[in-house]
């Protein structure tokens, strides 16, 4: 029996995370999100930018039939809670 892999969303809320993840994994972070996160910097604007990217990614995955979002939280629950609330708001608006 084959089991499909479930994609996971890792909310990146600080540009320094991009550099560290790339160093550890050898994976290149996508250009446009990386540029926008670096432009936003750390703090509130960077956090908002990262959460917005994660919401857009989760909405796309759900639209494509993924059964539900799976998050990598790195022991930071508040960005994930923001993403989940935004998705719930989108779902309620879509069904209104």
N, C-alpha and C positions, 0 to 999 in steps of 0.2 A: 504494500500500500504506500503510495506517495503522499507526502504531506507538503503542501506549498509553504514556502517561507513567508513570513509576515514582515512587511517593511516596518521599520521603527523610525520615529521622529525624535531627534535630539535637538531641543531648543537651544540654539547658540545665541547667547545674549551679550557676549563681550568679544570684540575682535581678537583678543589675546587667545581665546579658546580655539579659534580657527588655526592659528599658528601652531599651537600645542598639538591639536588633533592631527594636523598634517605631519608634524614631526614624528608622532607616535605610530601613525598608521600608514604613512606614505600616500594617502589619498589626497587628491587636490580638491579643495572646496570650490564649488561652482563660482565662476567669475563675477556675475552681477550681484548675487547675495554677498559675496566677500567684499566687493567694492563698497556696497551700501552700508554694510556693518562697519567697515573701517571708517567710512565718512561719518557715520553716526557716533562713533567712539564708544567709550564705556559709559556707564551710568544709565539714566532713564531713557535717553533716545536710542542707545544701542539695544537696550532691553526690549523696547517697543518694536524696533525694527526686526529683531530676532523672533519675537513672538508673532509678528505679522507674517513673516516668512513661514514659520511653522504652521500657522493657521491655514495659509494658502496651500501648503503641501498636504496637510491633513484633508482639506476639502477636496483636493484633486484625487487623493488616494480613495476617499470614500466614494466619489463620483465614479471611479474606475472599478468599484466593486470590492474593495478591501473590506472585510467584515467589521473592522473597527480600528481606531488608532491605537498604536502601541508606542509608548514613550520611553526614552532613555533619560532619566531625570538627573543623574549625577548628584543625587541627594538634595536637589533644589526643586521643591514641589510647586512653588508659586508660579513660575512660568508655565508649567504644565496645567495648573489650575486655570490660568488665564486663557490658554489655548482651548481647554475643554469648555469653558464658559462661552467663548466666542463661537465654537462649533455648535453648542446647544442653541445659542441665539440664532445662528444661521439656519438651523434645522427648524426652529419654531417659526421664523419668518417665511421660510420656503413653504411651510404647510398652512400658513394663515390664509 
